[in-house]
């Protein structure tokens, strides 16, 4: 697998931390009364308009911008009936536009995505919401209960939820960071499938590298749905599904799970610095 080995981004100490600076704060408060999944007619009309623009302009631009290739899209078609009853996708989080690429890959499904709260109070807050961003409340138990209730209802009613189980975006980072257990928890509680998706890199051509300063092009690969092992106890079931999801994303990203730099489950995991031009080769 090609590893762009980008050093310009200040990857944080812990693997779930963010390094992007969000300067604006619009003052939104994510409490128990906030509409985490807004079902108002006004919002849905705006969202429909944004989705039209996504298909007309944004998706083609995203494909060109990322040099995107999509593999195994047939899996979406083959499992359309299953996925239409509610599904969770998990992937590595490696570019600001990778959620748009995922939208393109899983058409005709329209996913919502769990989002860092600062993204929904920052410069792009309205756009993040309209493309499906659901802010994750922090330090408020009653807000968390309300947020989880709306997310669970969304899945029960046949909705699609994208979760970045690594916890944050690290652009062009090659190893698959440890996964948090949130996606597996929801899948196990609601008996919904997890669809693993992996982003890998291809070497960019001379024009992309030298003129547009793009370190690599992206390949998105879709995996087969994973299901909770209902024979296991609840806690073991979540751990098992988290491990299998992490392993699947490793493989889809072109990485042997045994050679990945991180364990599958997040445990205050710290960043691993490595110095190889090609993943797994010195």
N, C-alpha and C positions, 0 to 999 in steps of 0.2 A: 504494500500500500504506500502511495506517495504521501510524504509528510512535509508540508510547507515549512515547518519549523520557524514560525514567525516569532520574533522577539520584541516587536514594537509595542505589544499590548501589555499593560501592567497586571498580569494575572495575579489575583490575590493569594493570601496565604492559605485560606481554607477553600476547598473545592466548590462550595455552594455560595461563595460570596460574589458580589457584583463589583465591577470596576468602572462601569459607565457612570459619568457624572450627570445627574438630572438637576438642572439649575432652577427651573420654574416649579412653583408649588401653587396649584389653583385652590387649595384649601379644602378639597373634598374630604369628608370624614366617612370612613368605612365602618359603620356601626351596624347594629341589628336591623335598622330600618332602611339601609341602603339596598337598592335593587341590583344585586350582583348579576342577575340575568334579567335585563329589562324587557318586559313584555308589553310595554305601553305602545299604543298604535303609532304615536309620533316617532318613537325611537325605531320601531320596526320599519316604518316608511323610509327613514334615513338609512337604515342598515341595508334595505333592499336596493336603494340607489347606489350605495357604496359597493355592494357586491356586483352590480352591473358594471361599474367602473373597473373593478378588479378584473373581471373577465375580459373587458374590452381593451384595457390599457396596461394595468399593473402586472397581470400574470405574464404577458409577453415580454414586458420590460424586465421582470424578475428572471425569466428564463435566460435572457441575453446577459443581464448583469452578472448572474452567478455562473454563466456557462453551464447551465443545469442540464443534466441527463437524469431521466427517471427510469428506474428498472422495476420490473415485477408489478406493473400497474394492473395486470390481469388478476392479481389476488383480490383487488377491490371488487372487480366485476364478479369473480367466482364466489365471493362471500358477501355479496350485496344484501341478500335477505337477512343474514346473520347480523351484519354491521348496522342495518337499518333499525334494529331493535335496541340500539344503544351500544356504544363502543368507546374505548379509551385508547389513544395512541400515545406512545412514548418514543422519544428520540434524543440523540445528543443535540446540544444547543450551541451552534458554531457560527452563526451569522445573524445580523440584525434582520435579514430578509428570509431566514429559513422557515418561519411560520407561513409566509406567503407561498414559498415553494411547496410546503406541505399541503396547503389549500389546493394548489394546482394539481398535486399528485393524487389526491383522494376525491376529486370531483366524481360524482355530483354531491357528495356530502359537504356540509357546511359546519366546520368545527368551531367550537369555542375553545379558548385557551386560558389556563391559569396564568396570571400575570403578576409580576412584582408590583406591589402597590404604588411605588414611586413612578412606574410607567403610566399609571392612570391619574396621577396628579401633576405630571410633568408637561413638557412642551407638546407632546403628541397625544395627550390624554383622550381627546374626543375621537381621534382616529383609532387609537388602540381599542376603545370601547366598541366602535362601530364594526371593526373587523373581528370582534368576538372576544376581546380581552375581559377576563374576570379578575378583579383585584383580590389578592389574598390578604385579608385583614390581619393585623398584628397586635398582639398584647390586649386583646379584648375577647373574652370567652363568649359572651352573648353574640358578638358579631361573627365569630367563627361558627357557632351553631347555626346562625341564619344563613351564612354563606354555604356551609355544607348541605343544609336542607335544600337550597335552591339548586346546587350542583347535582345532588342525588336525584331530585325530581327531573332535572334535565336529562339525565341518563336513563331513568325509568321510562321516560316518555319518548325514547328512541333517539336522543341527541348524541352528538359526538363531542368528546372532550380531549384536547391535546394537553399533555402534561410533560414538562421538561424535568425529568426526574433528577437530573444533575443539580438543579436548583438555581442555575444562573447561566448567562451566556459568556462563553470564552471564544472569541473569534479565531478560527483557523487552528484550534487546539486539536491535536490528533488523538491522544489516548481518551478512552471513555471514562469519565469520572464516576465516582460511586453514585448509586441511585438512592434517593430517599424512598420510603415505603408508601407514600401517599397514593400513587396510582394503583398499587397492588391492594391497598386497603379498600379503596372504592370498588375495584373489580371483585374482590372477595365478598364484600358486604352485599353487593347487588348482583353477583354472579354474571358479570359482564366480561367480554373478551378484551384482552390487551393486544393491540396491533403494534408490533415493534417496527421502527423505521430508523435506518442508519444513514448518516451523511459521511461520505468519504471524499477524498480529494484527488484531482488529476492535475498534472503539471500544466500551468497556463502557457499559452503560446507567447511569442516574443512581444507582440503588440499589447497583449493584456499585461504582461510583466513590466515592460519598459515604459509604455505610454500611460496606461491606466493604473499601474502599480498594484495589480491584483496578484496576490501570492499564489493562488490556485483556483481551479474550477471545481464545481461540486457535482457529485453524483448522489442522488437520493435513491435508496433501495428499500423496497417494502417487503416485510416478512410475513410469514403465516401467523394467523391469530393464535394467541396463547390463552389458556383457560385456567382458572383456579383449580387446584387439586382439592376437591371437596372432601376427600377422605382424611385430610390432615386436620389437626386442630387449628383454630383460628389464627393464632400467632405464627405457627409453623407454616400455615398456608400462605400468609402474607410474605414471609421470608422466602419461601420457595418460589413464589411468583416474581418477587423482586429480583432474585438471582437469575431466574430463567429469562426475564426481560432484559436484564443487563447483558447476559451472555448473548442473547439474540442480537442486540444492537451492536455489540462488539463484532460479531460475525458479519452482519450486514454492512458494517463499516470497514470490512477487510482486515480485522484484527483477530488473531487467535486469542480467545479469552484467557488462556493460560499465560500469554505473553503480555497482556494488558498491564499497564503500570499501576492500576488501582484495584482494590477489592470491589466486589459487586455492591455492597451496602454501605451507605454513608455512616460514619461514626466519628464526627468531628475531624474528617479526613483532611490532611494538609496536601498542598500542591507538591507534585514530584517534578523536579527539574531534570531534563534529560537532554543529551547532546548528540543526537543522531540525525543524519540527513534522510535516511530511509527507515521507516519504523521497523524495529527488530533487527537492524543491521548497523554495525559500527562503521 
